[in-house]
Amino acid sequence: MLEASDLECRRGARLLFRALAFQLRPGELLRVAGENGSGKTTLLKILAGLLVPDAGEVRWGGAPIRSLGEEYARQVAFVGHAPALKDELSAAENLAAACAIAGAPASGGAAAEALARFGLAADAVPVRRLSQGQRRRAALARLALSPAPLWLLDEPFAALDAAAARVASELIARHVSAGGAVAYSTHQEAAIPGTAQRVLDLA
Amino acid sequence: MTAALRALLWRDLLVALRRPSDVATALLFFVVVASLFPLGTGAGPNLLREVAPGVIWVAALLSSMLSLQRLFAADHADGTLEQLVLGASPLGVAAAAKVLGHWLVSGLPLVAIAPAIALQYDLSPRLYGTLALSLLLGTPVLSLIGAIGAALTLGVRGGGVLLALLVLPLYVPVLILGAGSVAQASAGLAPDAQLELLGALLAVSAAFAPWAVAAALRIAME
């Protein structure tokens, strides 16, 4: 269970949020809402342990994530603004490397299947040649192979077309119904049908 | 964890392989700089033999610095660095794998090509072994120390110049020991002391530099 207590974050002189407290239990879906610049990305990065809040702390299973280190990192799948893809490698090579680095190596067949689900072929075309939406799909395909119970997704639907957005939301819905926890940010209302979600409004 | 490191190293090598111009630039720079000196200083064989160890080592040092900036910059820009922090292996170990990858494509080719450069300086063939060995021990230290600078200047505007100012002074011991070992050998003495000190530098920097790199990377992510 993820637990945030009394989080505060400033960017320079500007206060993004303060006294922010919430819990995210297994099987829960949390949408982080708010206008541009309200701190959605910052909050998700704090939850992932990539940023340190100015005050407060994030706990996983009761222990502060700072003290858990890699043990916590293994519980988290984070998809940020940047797709974390290498332009020179193909989508399949990128996916295989990303899974192995995250500590959950995937077989070639499983990687091809995950890519196919997002309508990408496991061929040798370097990511450099793919469109923005296709890169996004390749980045999200990582989720289909991730064993991590906690998913933190920053604008997962940005640049996706309707079909790919549906695949992504199905993936999220399935993860939640299987007992996983997801926190994601988006501008779209009700992007994930059929799953109850809580909304955390930073505005 | 070892699978994760293998994948990380393999990916870096694959990226370097698909973009050979980066590797070629550093290597060509080394060859060109080392080749300019005989043209500039005149072709007196005695003078050339005398300056050879220092010139070759300075050229290797500058060439290794040339590629440092790219060490983490691409990972920082495309989000890979975030995934490394959230990876299965401690960030320090992942940083060590990155540095190893950097050395394999930027340092090791210098070691291989150094005897060919030494030929231009009419260095006696019995010194090739010492020269190659000193570079083999010294260039990984350059990569390790340089990685700290590269991580510290990550995302800083004008980081290239700052990186040079930060890292070059720290390269001085490696330069003195590396060039000194070859000079010692050319004087007919055993270069063991210099090479052993280079080895000690390598051991110490390999043990500590990756953790400094990891700390600097965490700061750069903020």
Interface residues (C-beta under 8 A of the other chain):
Chain A: K45 A48 G49 L50 L51 V52 G69 E70 A73 R74 V76 F78 G80 H81 A82 P83 A84 L85 K86 D87 E88 L89 E93 A96 A97 A98 A100 I101 A102 G103 A104 P105 P126
Chain B: M1 A3 A4 R6 A7 L8 W10 R11 L14 V15 R18 R19 A74 A77 D78 G79 T80 E82 Q83 L84 V85 L86 G87 A88 S89 P90 A94 M221 E222
